[in-house]
């Protein structure tokens, strides 16, 4: 093993270094805590043996710094001290010390400590390797899962469609789909398996297969949900999970929307005269073995907008742990509906009047928005491309919307708060020039 020795006494340092090397280990030495910290960052030792009391950085603080280094491998820390009182021992353990050696040095004690260190560090390396393998497998599963989502919305004359899914973890239970049936009617699906685990993702893949089979058979939305519940009930009960779903069928020939709901968040329907929810009676898939799903219809006029979403959108927390909520979502739809589907489905940055920014981090945002009718946007807004950040300026209380604009961004990228703030400030200067305020 590579062992870092931090000891300000030259005599003690010489004796300990010789003992370590005679046991067959590589030893690097430091004369004080600061030097030890710099050597640690360069050499990644498996074990640190440090004197407690040293000038400048003492052993206690050296241990705290090493434990705070989350990117480095686990380092077994042995404190070398002549202090034997329980208060010092407790303080060292709280700092992250693994074991102690008392002065004067006993060779058998040193040997025993290094045997324990070898076992612990080997176990940690094994765990790290297993974690890397698991992360690689999960990343592969995430890629497969994202491949099950629509790569692009189907082309339907007179309908503006956009969709986005951002899992809370690498994989999750959110799913949406856009399918044209044999009569060129648009089938819209959104679903959410309880939980954010690999099991949820597997069940969602199964649900997708069942749903597509039932849709290809020509069933109505209520029939599709009923057949899906019948097919998946036993598996969901065994897994102890359930799935909420919303299924709609839109006929562009006559503007009729037919839908059924299996316990999912009711989509928001925006018309010229106001907004409403599309809800219908029906239990979540997997709750009951036999369910009669209510089926409803709506006659949509040109200009109508529908937003389908999962609960991660309204349950998202801001830094103050306040949920985004259904009221804010309704306001968002009310404001952005005239701008088309793209403006409804992308990440939002909120700035208050003091230009302090926070980021709304959606826990699990499966969005789907569409708008029916020609003339979706004005000439200015129609230039907004797919991949849009919505910038909100709100008042100091963080409640009242003062202004909203759009800026280009890659919505799949992850920005740090600092990067996001710098980006948003630059975009804001241009937005005020190009877009009129929307009070």
C-alpha positions as CSV (number, residue, x, y, z in Angstrom):
1,X,0.0,0.0,0.0
2,X,1.0,3.6,-0.4
3,X,1.2,5.2,3.0
4,X,1.4,8.9,3.7
5,X,3.2,9.8,7.0
6,X,2.6,13.2,8.5
7,X,4.9,13.8,11.6
8,X,6.6,17.1,12.6
9,X,9.2,15.3,14.8
10,X,12.1,14.2,12.6
11,X,13.1,11.4,14.9
12,X,9.6,9.9,15.1
13,X,9.1,10.4,11.4
14,X,12.4,8.4,10.7
15,X,11.4,5.5,13.0
16,X,7.9,5.3,11.6
17,X,9.0,5.5,8.0
18,X,11.5,2.7,8.5
19,X,8.9,0.5,10.2
20,X,6.4,1.0,7.4
21,X,8.9,0.3,4.7
22,X,10.2,-2.8,6.5
23,X,6.6,-4.1,6.4
24,X,6.7,-3.9,2.6
25,X,4.8,-0.7,2.0
26,X,5.6,2.4,0.0
27,X,5.9,5.4,2.3
28,X,5.8,9.2,1.5
29,X,6.5,11.6,4.3
30,X,5.4,15.1,5.2
31,X,6.8,17.4,7.9
32,X,3.4,19.0,8.8
33,X,-0.3,19.0,8.0
34,X,-0.2,21.5,5.1
35,X,2.6,19.5,3.3
36,X,0.7,16.3,3.9
37,X,-2.5,17.8,2.3
38,X,-0.6,18.7,-0.8
39,X,1.1,15.3,-1.0
40,X,-2.3,13.6,-0.5
41,X,-3.8,15.5,-3.5
42,X,-0.9,14.4,-5.7
43,X,-0.4,10.8,-4.6
44,X,-3.8,9.4,-3.5
45,X,-2.4,7.3,-0.6
46,X,-4.5,4.4,0.6
47,X,-3.5,5.1,4.3
48,X,-2.6,8.3,6.1
49,X,-0.8,8.0,9.5
50,X,-0.8,11.5,11.0
51,X,0.4,13.0,14.2
52,X,-2.4,14.8,16.0
53,X,-0.6,18.0,17.2
54,X,1.4,19.7,14.4
55,X,2.1,23.3,13.5
56,X,-0.4,24.9,11.2
57,X,-2.8,22.2,10.0
58,X,-3.2,19.6,12.8
59,X,-4.1,16.0,12.3
60,X,-7.8,16.6,13.1
61,X,-8.2,19.2,10.3
62,X,-6.2,17.1,7.9
63,X,-8.6,14.3,8.4
64,X,-11.6,16.5,7.9
65,X,-10.2,17.8,4.6
66,X,-9.5,14.3,3.3
67,X,-13.0,13.1,4.3
68,X,-14.4,16.2,2.4
69,X,-12.7,15.1,-0.8
70,X,-15.6,13.2,-2.3
71,X,-13.8,12.6,-5.6
72,X,-10.9,10.7,-4.2
73,X,-10.7,7.0,-3.2
74,X,-11.3,6.1,0.4
75,X,-8.3,6.7,2.6
76,X,-7.8,4.8,5.8
77,X,-6.8,7.4,8.5
78,X,-4.7,6.5,11.5
79,X,-4.1,9.1,14.2
80,X,-0.7,9.0,15.9
81,X,-0.9,10.5,19.4
82,X,0.2,10.3,23.0
83,X,-3.2,11.7,24.0
84,X,-5.4,8.9,25.4
85,X,-8.3,10.8,27.0
86,X,-11.8,9.9,25.6
87,X,-12.5,13.5,24.6
88,X,-9.7,13.5,22.0
89,X,-10.6,10.1,20.8
90,X,-14.3,11.1,20.2
91,X,-13.2,14.3,18.5
92,X,-11.0,12.4,16.1
93,X,-13.7,9.8,15.3
94,X,-16.1,12.7,14.5
95,X,-13.5,14.1,12.1
96,X,-13.4,10.8,10.3
97,X,-10.4,9.0,12.0
98,X,-10.5,5.2,11.5
99,X,-8.0,4.1,14.1
100,X,-5.3,5.2,16.5
101,X,-1.6,4.5,17.3
102,X,-0.2,5.7,20.6
103,X,3.3,6.8,21.2
104,X,5.8,5.3,21.7
105,X,5.3,3.2,18.6
106,X,4.7,-0.5,19.0
107,X,5.5,-2.5,15.9
108,X,2.8,-5.1,16.5
109,X,0.2,-2.4,16.9
110,X,1.4,-0.8,13.6
111,X,1.2,-4.2,11.8
112,X,-2.4,-4.8,13.1
113,X,-3.5,-1.3,12.0
114,X,-2.1,-1.8,8.5
115,X,-3.7,-5.2,8.1
116,X,-7.1,-3.6,9.0
117,X,-6.4,-0.8,6.6
118,X,-5.6,-3.2,3.8
119,X,-8.9,-5.0,4.3
120,X,-11.0,-1.8,4.5
121,X,-9.4,-0.1,1.5
122,X,-9.7,-3.3,-0.6
123,X,-13.4,-3.5,0.2
124,X,-13.9,0.2,-0.7
125,X,-12.2,-0.3,-4.1
126,X,-14.5,-3.3,-4.7
127,X,-17.6,-1.3,-3.9
128,X,-16.4,1.6,-6.1
129,X,-15.8,-0.8,-9.0
130,X,-19.2,-2.4,-8.5
131,X,-20.8,1.0,-8.4
132,X,-19.2,2.0,-11.7
133,X,-20.4,-1.2,-13.3
134,X,-23.9,-0.6,-12.0
135,X,-23.9,3.0,-13.2
136,X,-22.8,1.9,-16.7
137,X,-25.6,-0.6,-16.8
138,X,-28.1,2.0,-15.6
139,X,-26.9,4.4,-18.2
140,X,-27.4,1.8,-20.9
141,X,-30.9,1.1,-19.5
142,X,-31.6,4.9,-19.6
143,X,-30.6,5.1,-23.2
144,X,-32.8,2.2,-24.1
145,X,-35.7,3.7,-22.2
146,X,-35.3,7.1,-23.8
147,X,-35.3,5.3,-27.2
148,X,-38.8,4.1,-26.4
149,X,-40.1,7.6,-26.5
150,X,-41.1,9.4,-29.7
151,X,-38.1,10.8,-31.5
152,X,-40.3,13.3,-33.2
153,X,-44.0,14.1,-33.2
154,X,-46.1,12.7,-36.0
155,X,-47.0,15.2,-38.8
156,X,-50.7,16.1,-38.5
157,X,-52.0,19.0,-40.5
158,X,-53.1,21.8,-38.3
159,X,-51.6,20.5,-35.1
160,X,-48.5,21.8,-33.3
161,X,-47.0,19.0,-31.1
162,X,-44.0,18.9,-28.7
163,X,-43.0,16.5,-26.0
164,X,-40.2,16.2,-23.4
165,X,-39.3,13.7,-20.7
166,X,-36.7,14.5,-18.0
167,X,-36.4,11.6,-15.5
168,X,-35.6,12.3,-11.8
169,X,-32.9,9.6,-12.0
170,X,-31.2,8.0,-14.9
171,X,-34.3,5.8,-15.4
172,X,-37.8,6.3,-14.2
173,X,-41.4,5.5,-14.7
174,X,-42.6,8.4,-16.9
175,X,-43.7,7.8,-20.4
176,X,-45.6,9.5,-23.2
177,X,-46.4,8.5,-26.7
178,X,-47.9,10.0,-29.9
179,X,-49.4,7.6,-32.4
180,X,-51.4,7.9,-35.6
181,X,-54.0,5.2,-36.0
182,X,-55.3,3.7,-39.3
183,X,-57.8,6.6,-39.7
184,X,-55.1,9.3,-39.2
185,X,-56.4,10.2,-35.7
186,X,-53.8,11.2,-33.2
187,X,-53.5,9.0,-30.1
188,X,-51.9,10.8,-27.1
189,X,-50.7,8.8,-24.1
190,X,-49.0,9.9,-20.9
191,X,-48.3,7.6,-17.9
192,X,-46.4,7.5,-14.7
193,X,-45.3,4.4,-12.8
194,X,-45.1,4.9,-9.0
195,X,-41.4,5.4,-8.0
196,X,-38.2,6.2,-9.8
197,X,-36.5,2.9,-9.8
198,X,-35.3,0.4,-12.4
199,X,-38.4,-1.6,-11.6
200,X,-40.6,1.3,-12.5
201,X,-38.7,1.6,-15.9
202,X,-39.2,-2.1,-16.6
203,X,-42.9,-1.9,-15.9
204,X,-43.2,1.2,-18.1
205,X,-41.6,-0.6,-21.0
206,X,-44.1,-3.4,-20.5
207,X,-47.0,-0.9,-20.4
208,X,-45.8,0.7,-23.6
209,X,-46.0,-2.7,-25.4
210,X,-49.5,-3.4,-24.1
211,X,-50.8,0.1,-24.9
212,X,-49.5,0.0,-28.4
213,X,-51.0,-3.5,-29.0
214,X,-54.4,-2.3,-27.8
215,X,-54.2,0.9,-29.8
216,X,-53.4,-1.0,-33.0
217,X,-56.5,-3.1,-32.3
218,X,-58.6,0.0,-32.8
219,X,-59.9,0.3,-29.2
220,X,-61.3,3.6,-27.8
221,X,-59.4,5.3,-25.0
222,X,-61.5,3.7,-22.3
223,X,-61.1,0.3,-23.9
224,X,-57.4,0.7,-24.2
225,X,-57.1,1.6,-20.5
226,X,-59.3,-1.3,-19.4
227,X,-57.4,-3.9,-21.5
228,X,-54.1,-2.5,-20.2
229,X,-55.3,-2.8,-16.6
230,X,-56.5,-6.4,-17.2
231,X,-53.2,-7.4,-18.8
232,X,-50.9,-5.8,-16.2
233,X,-52.9,-6.1,-13.0
234,X,-51.2,-9.3,-11.7
235,X,-47.7,-8.0,-12.4
236,X,-48.3,-4.7,-10.7
237,X,-49.8,-6.3,-7.6
238,X,-46.7,-8.6,-7.4
239,X,-44.4,-5.6,-7.7
240,X,-46.5,-3.5,-5.3
241,X,-46.7,-0.7,-7.8
242,X,-49.4,1.1,-9.9
243,X,-49.5,3.2,-13.0
244,X,-51.5,6.4,-13.7
245,X,-52.4,7.0,-17.3
246,X,-54.2,9.3,-19.6
247,X,-55.3,8.3,-23.1
248,X,-56.8,10.6,-25.7
249,X,-57.8,10.3,-29.3
250,X,-58.1,13.4,-31.5
251,X,-59.7,13.5,-34.9
252,X,-58.4,16.5,-36.9
253,X,-61.2,16.0,-39.4
254,X,-63.9,17.2,-37.0
255,X,-61.9,18.5,-34.0
256,X,-63.4,15.9,-31.6
257,X,-61.3,14.8,-28.7
258,X,-62.2,11.5,-26.9
259,X,-60.4,10.7,-23.7
260,X,-60.2,8.5,-20.6
261,X,-58.2,8.8,-17.4
262,X,-56.7,6.2,-15.1
263,X,-55.9,8.2,-12.0
264,X,-53.5,10.6,-13.8
265,X,-53.1,14.3,-13.3
266,X,-55.9,15.9,-15.4
267,X,-54.4,17.6,-18.5
268,X,-55.1,21.4,-18.9
269,X,-57.3,22.5,-21.8
270,X,-56.9,26.1,-22.8
271,X,-59.6,27.8,-24.9
272,X,-60.1,31.4,-25.9
273,X,-62.7,31.7,-23.1
274,X,-60.6,30.2,-20.3
275,X,-59.0,27.0,-19.0
276,X,-60.4,23.7,-17.7
277,X,-59.2,20.2,-16.7
278,X,-59.7,17.1,-18.7
279,X,-60.8,14.6,-16.1
280,X,-62.7,11.4,-16.1
281,X,-63.4,8.7,-13.5
282,X,-61.1,5.7,-13.4
283,X,-58.7,4.1,-10.9
284,X,-54.9,3.9,-11.6
285,X,-53.8,0.8,-13.5
286,X,-53.1,-2.0,-10.9
287,X,-55.4,-0.7,-8.2
288,X,-58.4,-2.9,-9.0
289,X,-58.7,-6.0,-11.2
290,X,-61.8,-4.8,-13.0
291,X,-62.3,-1.1,-13.8
292,X,-64.9,0.7,-15.9
293,X,-63.2,3.7,-17.2
294,X,-65.4,6.7,-18.0
295,X,-65.0,8.1,-21.5
296,X,-65.6,11.7,-22.3
297,X,-65.5,13.9,-25.4
298,X,-64.7,17.5,-26.1
299,X,-65.2,19.5,-29.3
300,X,-62.0,21.5,-29.9
301,X,-62.1,24.7,-31.8
302,X,-59.1,26.1,-33.7
303,X,-56.6,27.7,-31.3
304,X,-57.3,25.2,-28.4
305,X,-54.3,24.1,-26.4
306,X,-53.8,21.0,-24.3
307,X,-50.9,20.3,-21.8
308,X,-50.4,16.8,-20.5
309,X,-47.9,16.4,-17.6
310,X,-46.8,14.1,-14.8
311,X,-46.9,14.9,-11.1
312,X,-43.2,15.7,-11.0
313,X,-44.0,19.1,-12.7
314,X,-46.4,20.4,-10.0
315,X,-44.5,18.7,-7.1
316,X,-41.1,20.3,-8.1
317,X,-39.5,22.3,-5.3
318,X,-37.8,25.6,-5.5
319,X,-34.8,26.4,-3.2
320,X,-37.3,27.5,-0.6
321,X,-39.0,24.1,-0.8
322,X,-42.2,25.6,-2.2
323,X,-43.9,23.4,-4.8
324,X,-44.5,24.7,-8.3
325,X,-48.1,23.7,-7.9
326,X,-51.2,23.5,-10.2
327,X,-51.9,27.2,-9.9
328,X,-48.6,28.2,-11.4
329,X,-49.0,25.5,-14.1
330,X,-52.4,26.9,-15.0
331,X,-50.9,30.5,-15.2
332,X,-48.1,29.1,-17.4
333,X,-50.5,27.5,-19.8
334,X,-52.6,30.7,-19.9
335,X,-49.6,32.8,-20.8
336,X,-47.7,30.5,-23.1
337,X,-50.6,28.8,-25.0
338,X,-50.7,31.4,-27.8
339,X,-47.0,30.7,-28.5
340,X,-47.4,27.1,-29.5
341,X,-46.4,23.7,-28.1
342,X,-42.6,24.3,-27.9
343,X,-43.0,27.1,-25.4
344,X,-45.0,24.8,-23.0
345,X,-42.6,22.0,-22.6
346,X,-39.2,23.3,-21.7
347,X,-37.3,24.2,-18.6
348,X,-38.1,27.5,-16.8
349,X,-35.7,29.9,-15.1
350,X,-37.2,32.4,-12.7
351,X,-35.7,35.7,-11.9
352,X,-37.1,38.2,-9.4
353,X,-36.9,42.0,-9.7
354,X,-33.6,42.0,-7.9
355,X,-32.2,39.7,-10.6
356,X,-31.4,37.0,-8.1
357,X,-32.0,33.7,-9.9
358,X,-33.3,30.3,-8.8
359,X,-33.9,27.3,-10.9
360,X,-37.0,25.2,-10.9
361,X,-35.7,21.7,-11.1
362,X,-38.4,19.4,-12.2
363,X,-38.4,16.1,-10.2
364,X,-39.7,14.1,-13.1
365,X,-41.2,16.1,-15.9
366,X,-43.0,14.2,-18.6
367,X,-44.5,17.0,-20.7
368,X,-46.6,16.9,-23.8
369,X,-48.2,19.9,-25.3
370,X,-50.1,20.5,-28.5
371,X,-52.2,23.2,-30.2
372,X,-54.8,22.7,-32.9
373,X,-55.4,25.3,-35.6
374,X,-53.6,27.4,-38.1
375,X,-51.6,30.5,-37.4
376,X,-50.0,29.1,-34.3
377,X,-47.7,32.1,-33.7
378,X,-46.8,35.6,-34.9
379,X,-43.9,36.1,-37.2
380,X,-41.6,37.0,-34.3
381,X,-42.5,34.1,-32.0
382,X,-42.6,31.6,-34.9
383,X,-38.8,32.0,-35.1
384,X,-38.4,30.4,-31.6
385,X,-36.8,27.0,-32.3
386,X,-37.1,23.7,-30.6
387,X,-34.8,23.8,-27.5
388,X,-36.2,26.9,-25.7
389,X,-35.6,28.3,-22.2
390,X,-38.5,30.3,-20.8
391,X,-37.2,33.2,-18.8
392,X,-39.7,34.6,-16.1
393,X,-39.2,37.9,-14.4
394,X,-41.3,38.0,-11.2
395,X,-41.7,40.6,-8.5
396,X,-39.7,40.6,-5.3
397,X,-42.2,38.4,-3.5
398,X,-41.7,35.8,-6.2
399,X,-45.5,35.6,-7.0
400,X,-46.6,38.0,-9.7
401,X,-45.4,37.5,-13.3
402,X,-43.9,40.7,-14.6
403,X,-42.4,39.6,-17.9
404,X,-41.7,36.4,-19.9
405,X,-39.4,35.8,-22.8
406,X,-37.6,33.0,-24.6
407,X,-34.0,32.1,-25.3
408,X,-32.2,29.4,-27.2
409,X,-30.7,26.5,-25.2
410,X,-30.1,22.8,-25.3
411,X,-32.7,21.6,-22.9
412,X,-31.0,18.2,-22.3
413,X,-27.9,19.9,-20.9
414,X,-27.3,20.3,-17.2
415,X,-26.1,23.7,-16.1
416,X,-24.8,24.6,-12.7
417,X,-26.6,27.4,-10.9
418,X,-23.7,29.7,-11.7
419,X,-23.6,28.8,-15.4
420,X,-27.4,29.1,-15.6
421,X,-27.4,32.6,-14.0
422,X,-24.6,33.8,-16.3
423,X,-26.4,32.5,-19.3
424,X,-29.8,33.9,-18.3
425,X,-28.4,37.4,-17.6
426,X,-26.9,37.5,-21.1
427,X,-30.1,36.2,-22.7
428,X,-32.2,38.7,-20.7
429,X,-30.4,41.7,-22.3
430,X,-31.2,40.5,-25.7
431,X,-34.7,39.4,-24.9
432,X,-35.8,42.9,-23.7
433,X,-34.7,44.2,-27.1
434,X,-36.5,41.5,-29.2
435,X,-39.7,40.7,-27.2
436,X,-42.2,43.1,-25.8
437,X,-43.0,42.7,-22.0
438,X,-46.0,40.5,-21.3
439,X,-47.7,41.7,-18.1
